[in-house]
């Protein structure tokens, strides 16, 4: 999904899919991968268009709304990077990476239930040690935080070429302020969320750039 204006999304590109219009250059890789697989499968089944039930907005169009937040922070020699993405069609996704005491950890994927809910951010995620050889059992990290609108919405439009065809996204992008904390591996990290916005888009997959 592209966010040109909305970058990893659309015109500010904004978030139709994790890649089509809903986020900045640091778009969540996990969300992008999940969405690309989802839309590619749907495109094969429907001849190039994906119109989830209940989301249709005209011939071939779907409405997709959600939030994107990217945060990072650390203390001492430890560091955490957090990428959060929620889309009304594709669900919620989390990506978390951490380096603690010289050891790298990572985890993420789809989240059951709302990640962003009426100003509150909340989700558990399992993380495991990265590297070669057997790893210890995954440990749970707990994500918490808050978000709020931080300015007027912007009109956006973006056209992105994906493996399954052209994705056209148009609608609105609203800047957010966000705060997030992560409890992981016995430590709590207060993060700085530098990229945060909400999106409300109409998205067409398999259309043409002029639509």
C-alpha positions in Angstrom: 0.0 0.0 0.0 1.4 3.4 -0.6 1.2 6.6 1.1 2.7 9.0 -1.3 1.3 11.7 0.6 0.4 8.8 2.3 3.6 6.8 1.7 3.9 3.0 2.7 0.3 4.3 0.7 -1.6 7.2 -1.5 -2.0 11.4 -2.9 -0.8 12.1 0.3 -1.3 8.4 -0.2 -3.0 7.1 2.8 -3.4 3.7 3.8 -5.7 1.5 1.9 -3.6 -1.5 2.6 -0.6 -1.5 4.6 1.0 -0.3 1.4 -1.5 1.5 -0.5 -2.2 4.7 1.2 -1.9 4.5 4.8 1.6 5.1 6.0 5.0 6.7 6.0 8.1 5.2 4.7 8.5 3.1 7.8 5.4 1.2 7.1 4.9 -2.0 9.0 6.6 -4.8 7.1 4.4 -7.4 8.7 1.3 -5.6 7.8 2.4 -5.0 4.3 3.2 -8.7 3.8 -0.1 -9.8 5.2 -2.0 -7.4 3.1 -0.2 -8.1 -0.1 -0.9 -11.8 0.4 -4.5 -11.2 1.2 -5.1 -8.9 -1.7 -3.2 -11.0 -4.2 -5.3 -14.0 -3.3 -8.5 -12.0 -3.6 -7.4 -10.6 -6.9 -6.8 -14.1 -8.3 -10.2 -15.2 -7.1 -12.1 -12.2 -8.4 -10.2 -11.4 -11.6 -8.2 -8.5 -10.2 -10.6 -6.7 -7.9 -11.0 -7.1 -4.1 -14.3 -5.9 -2.6 -14.8 -7.3 0.9 -18.4 -7.8 1.9 -19.9 -4.8 3.6 -17.1 -2.5 2.5 -18.1 -1.8 -1.1 -18.1 1.9 -2.1 -19.2 1.6 -5.8 -18.0 -0.7 -8.6 -14.7 -2.2 -7.5 -14.1 0.3 -4.6 -13.8 -0.5 -0.9 -13.6 1.8 2.1 -10.6 1.4 4.3 -10.0 3.3 7.5 -7.6 3.0 10.4 -4.4 4.3 12.0 -0.6 4.1 11.6 1.9 4.8 14.4 5.7 4.3 14.3 7.7 4.7 17.5 11.2 4.1 18.8 13.1 4.6 22.1 15.7 3.2 24.4 17.6 3.4 27.6 21.3 2.6 28.2 22.4 0.2 25.5 18.9 -1.2 24.9 16.6 0.0 22.1 13.1 -0.7 20.8 11.3 0.0 17.5 7.6 -0.4 17.3 5.3 -0.3 14.2 1.5 -0.3 14.6 -1.1 -0.6 11.8 -4.8 -1.0 11.9 -7.1 -1.2 8.8 -10.9 -1.8 8.9 -10.5 -4.4 6.1 -7.2 -6.0 6.8 -7.1 -5.9 10.5 -4.5 -4.9 13.1 -0.8 -5.7 12.8 2.2 -5.1 15.2 5.9 -5.3 14.5 8.4 -5.0 17.4 12.1 -5.2 17.4 14.4 -4.8 20.4 18.1 -5.0 21.3 18.6 -5.7 25.0 22.1 -6.4 26.5 23.5 -6.9 23.0 20.9 -9.5 22.1 18.3 -8.9 19.3 14.7 -9.8 19.7 11.7 -9.5 17.4 8.1 -10.4 17.0 4.8 -9.3 15.5 2.0 -10.2 13.2 -1.8 -9.9 13.3 -3.5 -8.8 16.5 -6.8 -10.2 17.7 -9.2 -7.4 18.7 -8.7 -3.7 18.2 -5.2 -2.3 18.5 -6.5 1.3 18.4 -9.7 1.8 20.4 -11.2 5.2 21.3 -7.9 6.9 22.1 -6.2 3.9 23.6 -3.4 1.7 22.2 -3.2 -1.8 23.7 -1.8 -5.2 22.5 0.3 -8.1 23.6 2.9 -9.5 21.3 5.3 -12.5 21.6 8.9 -11.8 20.9 11.8 -14.2 20.5 15.5 -14.1 20.3 16.8 -13.7 16.8 19.9 -15.4 15.4 21.2 -18.8 14.5 20.5 -22.0 16.4 17.7 -22.8 18.9 16.0 -19.9 20.7 14.5 -19.8 24.1 10.7 -19.8 24.4 9.1 -16.6 23.2 8.3 -14.0 25.8 5.3 -11.7 25.9 5.7 -8.0 25.4 2.9 -5.6 26.4 2.2 -2.5 24.4 0.2 0.4 25.8 -0.4 4.0 24.9 -2.8 6.7 23.7 -3.5 8.7 20.6 -5.5 11.8 19.6 -6.1 13.9 16.5 -3.5 16.6 16.1 -4.6 18.7 13.2 -6.9 19.1 10.2 -7.3 16.3 7.8 -5.6 16.4 4.4 -7.1 15.1 1.1 -4.9 12.4 -0.5 -4.7 10.4 -3.7 -2.2 7.8 -4.7 -1.6 5.2 -7.4 0.6 2.2 -6.7 1.6 -0.7 -8.8 1.4 -4.0 -6.9 2.1 -7.5 -8.2 -1.6 -8.2 -8.5 -2.4 -4.9 -10.4 -2.9 -1.1 -9.9 -4.1 0.2 -6.6 -5.8 3.6 -6.6 -6.5 5.2 -3.2 -8.1 8.5 -2.4 -9.6 10.0 0.7 -8.3 11.7 3.9 -5.3 11.6 6.1 -5.5 13.1 9.7 -2.3 13.7 11.7 -2.2 12.1 15.2 -0.2 12.6 18.4 0.7 9.3 20.0 2.4 8.0 23.1 3.5 4.4 23.6 5.3 2.2 26.1 6.5 -1.3 25.9 7.2 -3.7 28.7 9.5 -6.4 27.5 12.2 -8.7 28.9 11.8 -7.2 32.4 12.2 -3.6 31.2 9.8 -0.8 30.4 10.6 1.5 27.4 8.9 4.9 26.9 8.9 5.5 23.2 8.9 8.5 21.0 6.2 8.2 18.3 7.3 10.4 15.4 5.0 9.1 12.6 1.3 8.9 13.5 -1.8 9.4 11.4 -5.3 8.1 10.7 -6.7 7.4 7.3 -10.1 7.1 5.7 -9.9 6.0 2.0 -11.7 4.6 -0.9 -9.5 2.0 -2.6 -9.7 0.2 -5.9 -7.6 -2.7 -6.8 -7.4 -3.6 -10.5 -8.5 -0.1 -11.6 -6.6 2.4 -13.7 -4.5 5.4 -12.7 -7.0 7.9 -14.1 -9.9 6.8 -11.8 
